Amino acid sequence: MLNGFKSRVGVLAAIGIVASGGWLATAAPASAAVTRATPATVAAPAVALTSDTIIRPRAQICKNQAWTSGNGRAILRMQSDGNLVLYKNGRPVWQAPNAWNHGNCAVFQEDGNFVVYNASGQAVWASGTWHKGAYLAVQDDGNLVIYNSARRPVWASNTGD
Protein backbone atom coordinates (compact mmCIF):
# COMPACT_ATOMS: atom_id res chain seq x y z
CA MET A 1 0.00 0.00 0.00
CA LEU A 2 1.10 3.54 -0.83
CA ASN A 3 -0.06 6.25 1.57
CA GLY A 4 -3.10 4.25 2.59
CA PHE A 5 -4.14 3.57 -1.01
CA LYS A 6 -6.08 0.30 -0.97
CA SER A 7 -6.39 -2.16 -3.77
CA ARG A 8 -9.89 -0.90 -4.54
CA VAL A 9 -9.36 1.63 -7.31
CA GLY A 10 -11.98 4.12 -8.50
CA VAL A 11 -12.83 4.85 -12.07
CA LEU A 12 -10.79 7.64 -13.62
CA ALA A 13 -12.14 9.83 -16.34
CA ALA A 14 -9.43 11.70 -18.23
CA ILE A 15 -10.41 15.06 -19.62
CA GLY A 16 -8.08 16.87 -22.04
CA ILE A 17 -7.20 20.40 -21.06
CA VAL A 18 -6.50 22.12 -24.35
CA ALA A 19 -4.76 25.30 -23.32
CA SER A 20 -2.51 23.77 -20.69
CA GLY A 21 -1.65 20.64 -22.66
CA GLY A 22 -2.13 18.58 -19.52
CA TRP A 23 -4.73 16.21 -18.18
CA LEU A 24 -7.19 16.44 -15.36
CA ALA A 25 -8.42 13.25 -13.74
CA THR A 26 -11.43 12.87 -11.52
CA ALA A 27 -12.20 9.79 -9.49
CA ALA A 28 -15.46 8.06 -8.60
CA PRO A 29 -15.87 5.74 -5.62
CA ALA A 30 -14.60 2.22 -6.20
CA SER A 31 -17.99 0.80 -5.24
CA ALA A 32 -19.48 2.52 -8.29
CA ALA A 33 -16.72 1.42 -10.63
CA VAL A 34 -18.04 -1.95 -11.72
CA THR A 35 -21.48 -3.42 -11.49
CA ARG A 36 -22.29 -7.00 -12.31
CA ALA A 37 -24.71 -7.02 -15.19
CA THR A 38 -26.64 -9.62 -17.07
CA PRO A 39 -26.21 -9.55 -20.84
CA ALA A 40 -29.35 -7.39 -21.16
CA THR A 41 -28.24 -4.81 -18.54
CA VAL A 42 -25.67 -2.06 -18.87
CA ALA A 43 -24.24 -0.28 -15.84
CA ALA A 44 -24.66 3.51 -15.77
CA PRO A 45 -21.42 5.50 -15.74
CA ALA A 46 -20.23 6.50 -12.28
CA VAL A 47 -19.00 9.94 -13.42
CA ALA A 48 -20.57 12.22 -15.99
CA LEU A 49 -17.83 13.03 -18.47
CA THR A 50 -17.38 16.48 -19.90
CA SER A 51 -15.14 17.66 -22.65
CA ASP A 52 -15.47 21.40 -22.12
CA THR A 53 -12.51 23.29 -23.52
CA ILE A 54 -10.64 25.04 -20.72
CA ILE A 55 -8.79 28.23 -21.61
CA ARG A 56 -6.04 29.30 -19.22
CA PRO A 57 -4.65 32.82 -18.76
CA ARG A 58 -2.42 34.27 -21.49
CA ALA A 59 -4.27 32.36 -24.21
CA GLN A 60 -5.43 34.35 -27.21
CA ILE A 61 -7.26 33.95 -30.48
CA CYS A 62 -6.87 36.36 -33.37
CA LYS A 63 -8.76 36.87 -36.62
CA ASN A 64 -9.76 33.62 -38.35
CA GLN A 65 -9.04 31.51 -35.24
CA ALA A 66 -11.43 29.71 -32.91
CA TRP A 67 -11.78 27.68 -29.72
CA THR A 68 -14.17 24.73 -29.93
CA SER A 69 -15.88 22.79 -27.14
CA GLY A 70 -14.90 19.15 -26.83
CA ASN A 71 -18.07 17.88 -28.50
CA GLY A 72 -17.85 20.50 -31.27
CA ARG A 73 -21.24 21.96 -30.42
CA ALA A 74 -19.93 25.38 -29.35
CA ILE A 75 -17.35 27.45 -31.22
CA LEU A 76 -15.93 30.79 -30.11
CA ARG A 77 -14.54 32.45 -33.24
CA MET A 78 -12.67 35.70 -33.83
CA GLN A 79 -14.00 36.36 -37.31
CA SER A 80 -12.12 38.07 -40.13
CA ASP A 81 -14.45 41.09 -39.75
CA GLY A 82 -13.24 41.64 -36.17
CA ASN A 83 -16.34 40.24 -34.49
CA LEU A 84 -15.94 37.79 -31.58
CA VAL A 85 -18.88 35.38 -31.93
CA LEU A 86 -20.02 32.29 -30.03
CA TYR A 87 -21.76 29.72 -32.22
CA LYS A 88 -23.94 26.93 -30.87
CA ASN A 89 -25.01 24.17 -33.23
CA GLY A 90 -23.74 26.30 -36.13
CA ARG A 91 -25.83 29.38 -35.24
CA PRO A 92 -24.57 32.62 -33.68
CA VAL A 93 -25.86 32.96 -30.09
CA TRP A 94 -23.61 35.68 -28.61
CA GLN A 95 -21.17 38.34 -29.75
CA ALA A 96 -18.84 40.62 -27.82
CA PRO A 97 -20.56 44.03 -27.65
CA ASN A 98 -18.82 46.79 -29.64
CA ALA A 99 -16.24 44.39 -31.08
CA TRP A 100 -17.69 44.04 -34.58
CA ASN A 101 -15.48 45.68 -37.15
CA HIS A 102 -12.91 46.57 -34.47
CA GLY A 103 -11.57 43.36 -32.92
CA ASN A 104 -8.23 41.86 -33.85
CA CYS A 105 -7.40 39.46 -30.99
CA ALA A 106 -9.19 38.23 -27.87
CA VAL A 107 -6.97 37.56 -24.85
CA PHE A 108 -7.78 35.77 -21.61
CA GLN A 109 -5.49 37.73 -19.34
CA GLU A 110 -3.67 36.62 -16.20
CA ASP A 111 -5.88 38.91 -14.12
CA GLY A 112 -8.93 36.88 -15.22
CA ASN A 113 -10.29 39.50 -17.60
CA PHE A 114 -11.28 38.40 -21.12
CA VAL A 115 -10.56 41.30 -23.49
CA VAL A 116 -10.94 41.99 -27.23
CA TYR A 117 -8.23 44.28 -28.57
CA ASN A 118 -8.11 46.15 -31.88
CA ALA A 119 -5.06 46.16 -34.16
CA SER A 120 -3.63 49.15 -32.24
CA GLY A 121 -3.74 47.25 -28.94
CA GLN A 122 -6.69 49.21 -27.51
CA ALA A 123 -9.43 47.31 -25.67
CA VAL A 124 -12.79 47.39 -27.47
CA TRP A 125 -14.63 44.99 -25.13
CA ALA A 126 -13.88 43.36 -21.78
CA SER A 127 -15.70 40.88 -19.57
CA GLY A 128 -14.97 43.01 -16.50
CA THR A 129 -13.78 40.01 -14.50
CA TRP A 130 -10.64 40.46 -12.45
CA HIS A 131 -10.09 37.17 -10.65
CA LYS A 132 -6.53 35.86 -10.50
CA GLY A 133 -6.58 32.10 -10.99
CA ALA A 134 -9.71 32.23 -13.16
CA TYR A 135 -10.24 30.18 -16.31
CA LEU A 136 -12.50 30.42 -19.34
CA ALA A 137 -14.60 27.46 -20.51
CA VAL A 138 -16.14 26.87 -23.92
CA GLN A 139 -18.71 24.42 -22.66
CA ASP A 140 -20.35 21.51 -24.43
CA ASP A 141 -23.78 22.95 -23.58
CA GLY A 142 -23.06 26.06 -25.69
CA ASN A 143 -22.23 28.40 -22.82
CA LEU A 144 -19.07 30.51 -22.53
CA VAL A 145 -18.19 30.90 -18.83
CA ILE A 146 -15.42 32.46 -16.75
CA TYR A 147 -14.88 30.65 -13.45
CA ASN A 148 -12.92 32.03 -10.50
CA SER A 149 -10.26 29.99 -8.70
CA ALA A 150 -12.98 28.50 -6.45
CA ARG A 151 -14.70 27.15 -9.61
CA ARG A 152 -17.64 29.53 -9.26
CA PRO A 153 -18.94 31.31 -12.37
CA VAL A 154 -18.22 35.05 -12.43
CA TRP A 155 -19.33 35.79 -16.01
CA ALA A 156 -21.30 33.87 -18.66
CA SER A 157 -22.75 34.34 -22.12
CA ASN A 158 -25.94 32.66 -20.79
CA THR A 159 -26.32 30.59 -23.94
CA GLY A 160 -26.20 27.10 -22.39
CA ASP A 161 -28.99 24.55 -22.41
C-alpha positions in Angstrom: 0.0 0.0 0.0 1.1 3.5 -0.8 -0.1 6.2 1.6 -3.1 4.2 2.6 -4.1 3.6 -1.0 -6.1 0.3 -1.0 -6.4 -2.2 -3.8 -9.9 -0.9 -4.5 -9.4 1.6 -7.3 -12.0 4.1 -8.5 -12.8 4.8 -12.1 -10.8 7.6 -13.6 -12.1 9.8 -16.3 -9.4 11.7 -18.2 -10.4 15.1 -19.6 -8.1 16.9 -22.0 -7.2 20.4 -21.1 -6.5 22.1 -24.4 -4.8 25.3 -23.3 -2.5 23.8 -20.7 -1.6 20.6 -22.7 -2.1 18.6 -19.5 -4.7 16.2 -18.2 -7.2 16.4 -15.4 -8.4 13.2 -13.7 -11.4 12.9 -11.5 -12.2 9.8 -9.5 -15.5 8.1 -8.6 -15.9 5.7 -5.6 -14.6 2.2 -6.2 -18.0 0.8 -5.2 -19.5 2.5 -8.3 -16.7 1.4 -10.6 -18.0 -2.0 -11.7 -21.5 -3.4 -11.5 -22.3 -7.0 -12.3 -24.7 -7.0 -15.2 -26.6 -9.6 -17.1 -26.2 -9.5 -20.8 -29.3 -7.4 -21.2 -28.2 -4.8 -18.5 -25.7 -2.1 -18.9 -24.2 -0.3 -15.8 -24.7 3.5 -15.8 -21.4 5.5 -15.7 -20.2 6.5 -12.3 -19.0 9.9 -13.4 -20.6 12.2 -16.0 -17.8 13.0 -18.5 -17.4 16.5 -19.9 -15.1 17.7 -22.7 -15.5 21.4 -22.1 -12.5 23.3 -23.5 -10.6 25.0 -20.7 -8.8 28.2 -21.6 -6.0 29.3 -19.2 -4.7 32.8 -18.8 -2.4 34.3 -21.5 -4.3 32.4 -24.2 -5.4 34.3 -27.2 -7.3 33.9 -30.5 -6.9 36.4 -33.4 -8.8 36.9 -36.6 -9.8 33.6 -38.3 -9.0 31.5 -35.2 -11.4 29.7 -32.9 -11.8 27.7 -29.7 -14.2 24.7 -29.9 -15.9 22.8 -27.1 -14.9 19.2 -26.8 -18.1 17.9 -28.5 -17.8 20.5 -31.3 -21.2 22.0 -30.4 -19.9 25.4 -29.4 -17.3 27.4 -31.2 -15.9 30.8 -30.1 -14.5 32.4 -33.2 -12.7 35.7 -33.8 -14.0 36.4 -37.3 -12.1 38.1 -40.1 -14.5 41.1 -39.8 -13.2 41.6 -36.2 -16.3 40.2 -34.5 -15.9 37.8 -31.6 -18.9 35.4 -31.9 -20.0 32.3 -30.0 -21.8 29.7 -32.2 -23.9 26.9 -30.9 -25.0 24.2 -33.2 -23.7 26.3 -36.1 -25.8 29.4 -35.2 -24.6 32.6 -33.7 -25.9 33.0 -30.1 -23.6 35.7 -28.6 -21.2 38.3 -29.7 -18.8 40.6 -27.8 -20.6 44.0 -27.7 -18.8 46.8 -29.6 -16.2 44.4 -31.1 -17.7 44.0 -34.6 -15.5 45.7 -37.1 -12.9 46.6 -34.5 -11.6 43.4 -32.9 -8.2 41.9 -33.8 -7.4 39.5 -31.0 -9.2 38.2 -27.9 -7.0 37.6 -24.8 -7.8 35.8 -21.6 -5.5 37.7 -19.3 -3.7 36.6 -16.2 -5.9 38.9 -14.1 -8.9 36.9 -15.2 -10.3 39.5 -17.6 -11.3 38.4 -21.1 -10.6 41.3 -23.5 -10.9 42.0 -27.2 -8.2 44.3 -28.6 -8.1 46.2 -31.9 -5.1 46.2 -34.2 -3.6 49.2 -32.2 -3.7 47.3 -28.9 -6.7 49.2 -27.5 -9.4 47.3 -25.7 -12.8 47.4 -27.5 -14.6 45.0 -25.1 -13.9 43.4 -21.8 -15.7 40.9 -19.6 -15.0 43.0 -16.5 -13.8 40.0 -14.5 -10.6 40.5 -12.5 -10.1 37.2 -10.7 -6.5 35.9 -10.5 -6.6 32.1 -11.0 -9.7 32.2 -13.2 -10.2 30.2 -16.3 -12.5 30.4 -19.3 -14.6 27.5 -20.5 -16.1 26.9 -23.9 -18.7 24.4 -22.7 -20.3 21.5 -24.4 -23.8 23.0 -23.6 -23.1 26.1 -25.7 -22.2 28.4 -22.8 -19.1 30.5 -22.5 -18.2 30.9 -18.8 -15.4 32.5 -16.7 -14.9 30.6 -13.4 -12.9 32.0 -10.5 -10.3 30.0 -8.7 -13.0 28.5 -6.4 -14.7 27.2 -9.6 -17.6 29.5 -9.3 -18.9 31.3 -12.4 -18.2 35.1 -12.4 -19.3 35.8 -16.0 -21.3 33.9 -18.7 -22.7 34.3 -22.1 -25.9 32.7 -20.8 -26.3 30.6 -23.9 -26.2 27.1 -22.4 -29.0 24.6 -22.4 
